[in-house]
Amino acid sequence: MRILLTICLLVISNIVMTFAWYGFLRKPGQETENSEWWKLILMSWGLAFFEYCFLVPGNHIGRSCGLSLAQLKITQEVITLTVFVPFMIFFMGEQWKWDYLWAFFCILGAVFFVNREALMMP
């Protein structure tokens, strides 16, 4: 149950992070050219504060329930692709490429390898 809480907190963190880091790029040439960079930086860091409000407890709970640092990081990478690809396609209007799916499978391979010992235990 605590691992599920960890995953939920990391998903929320990643959604906030994605908007903080990439949301202002939605209409290139309009907002970024008309806005001063320092405003964009402050806005992104303001959102990043809320990202950390979910990321830090998520990682702490995950670590306290026995996940290794490698398992936490690979879990975060899976979540990143799971959140970012739909964000990129549906919010940003980018086109789907099959390479995204193959990249996701490579990350799933990493999930297998960092969890292999736990999966192989009788």
C-alpha positions in Angstrom: 0.0 0.0 0.0 2.9 2.4 0.8 4.4 1.7 -2.6 1.1 2.6 -4.2 1.2 5.9 -2.2 4.8 6.5 -3.4 3.7 6.0 -7.0 0.7 8.3 -6.7 2.8 11.1 -5.1 5.4 10.7 -7.8 2.8 10.9 -10.6 1.3 14.1 -9.1 4.9 15.5 -8.8 5.6 14.6 -12.4 2.4 16.2 -13.7 3.2 19.4 -11.9 6.8 19.3 -13.0 5.9 18.8 -16.6 3.7 21.9 -16.6 6.3 23.9 -14.7 9.1 23.0 -17.1 7.3 22.8 -20.5 3.8 24.3 -20.2 4.9 27.8 -21.1 6.2 26.4 -24.5 2.7 25.7 -25.7 2.5 28.7 -28.0 6.1 29.3 -29.2 6.8 32.7 -30.4 4.0 34.4 -28.5 4.3 34.2 -24.8 8.0 33.5 -24.5 9.0 36.4 -26.8 6.6 38.8 -25.1 7.4 37.8 -21.6 10.6 38.6 -19.8 12.6 35.5 -19.0 12.8 36.2 -15.3 9.0 36.0 -15.1 9.0 32.6 -16.8 11.7 31.4 -14.4 9.9 32.6 -11.3 6.6 31.0 -12.6 8.4 27.7 -13.3 10.1 27.7 -9.9 6.9 28.6 -8.2 5.3 25.5 -9.7 8.4 23.4 -9.0 7.9 24.2 -5.3 4.6 22.2 -5.5 6.4 19.5 -7.4 8.8 19.0 -4.5 5.9 19.0 -2.1 4.9 15.6 -3.7 8.3 14.4 -4.8 10.1 14.6 -1.5 7.5 12.7 0.5 7.0 10.2 -2.3 10.7 9.4 -2.4 10.9 9.3 1.4 8.0 6.9 1.7 9.3 4.7 -1.1 12.7 4.5 0.5 11.3 3.8 3.9 9.3 0.9 2.6 12.3 -0.8 1.1 12.7 0.6 -2.4 16.3 1.1 -3.5 17.5 4.4 -5.0 17.7 2.6 -8.4 14.1 1.4 -8.1 12.9 4.9 -7.1 14.8 6.5 -10.1 13.6 4.0 -12.6 10.0 4.3 -11.3 10.3 8.0 -11.8 11.5 7.5 -15.4 8.6 5.3 -16.2 6.2 7.9 -14.7 8.0 10.6 -16.6 7.3 8.9 -20.0 3.8 7.9 -19.0 3.0 11.6 -18.1 5.1 13.4 -20.7 4.0 11.6 -23.9 0.3 12.3 -23.4 1.1 15.9 -22.3 3.3 16.3 -25.5 0.6 14.9 -27.8 -2.7 16.2 -26.3 -1.6 19.5 -24.6 1.3 20.6 -26.8 0.0 19.2 -30.1 3.0 17.2 -31.1 2.7 14.2 -33.4 2.8 10.6 -32.2 6.0 8.7 -33.2 6.4 4.9 -32.7 9.9 5.6 -31.2 8.1 6.8 -28.1 6.7 3.3 -27.6 10.1 1.7 -28.2 11.7 4.1 -25.7 9.0 3.1 -23.2 9.8 -0.6 -23.7 13.5 0.2 -23.1 12.5 1.9 -19.8 10.4 -1.2 -18.9 13.5 -3.3 -19.5 15.3 -1.1 -16.9 12.4 -1.7 -14.5 12.9 -5.4 -14.9 16.7 -5.2 -14.3 16.5 -3.1 -11.2 13.8 -5.4 -9.8 15.2 -8.7 -11.0 16.4 -9.9 -7.6 13.0 -9.3 -6.0 11.2 -10.9 -9.0 13.4 -14.0 -8.9 12.9 -14.7 -5.2 10.9 -17.8 -4.4 
